């Protein structure tokens, strides 16, 4: 068997390294895939969701992410993503991802409401300007 991978994760708030990865199981637009040590060079855009990482010592880790760019080259896996959560408990990681999207949805709703108020204010201002001319 080939040497295990080193996974390097780059995110907006820093980076992290995880050594001794023997399998990376994730999803992209084509479906589910598994990268084992010795895999040919590979690059893909991860789908929103959870990847499973198997380590040399038999441990399993879960990587929740809202997507990202994954590159496999020789003994290195590199992930570029906006945000991620790495842990041992699948349920906790799934909850983190759910919470992220819930907060993002709330923020989007708030932004839309603000834009509507700005638009209404501008329209009222334009109507007032028309009356004075």
Residue, then its C-alpha position, 0 to 999 in steps of 0.5 A: x500500500x502507498x504512503x498515506x495522504x497529508x490533508x491540508x485545508x485552507x479556509x478564510x480564517x486559517x489552515x489546518x493539516x491532518x496527517x495519515x489519511x488513508x481514504x477521503x470519501x466525498x461528493x462532487x457533481x458526478x457523485x460519490x468518490x473515494x481517494x486512496x493513497x496512490x491515486x492519480x492526480x485529481x481535482x474536483x469541486x466538492x458538493x455541499x455536505x460531508x466527507x469521510x476521512x479514514x486514518x492509519x490508526x483506524x479512526x474516522x473523521x468527518x469534514x463538513x463543508x459548504x463546498x470547496x476545491x479539492x486537489x489530490x497530488x502524490x501524497x497530498x490532498x489540498x482543500x480550499x474552502x470558505x469554511x469547514x468543520x472537522x470532527x469525530x462525531x457525524x451528528x455534530x458535524x451535520x448539525x454544524x453544517x445545518x446551523x451554517x446554512x440556517x444562519x446564512x438563510x437568515x442573513x440573506x432574508x435580512x439583506x433582502x428586507x433592507x434592500x426592499x426598505x431602501x428601494x421604497x425610500x428611494x421611490x418615495x424620494x423620487x415621487x417627492x422630487x417630481x412634485x416639486x418640479 
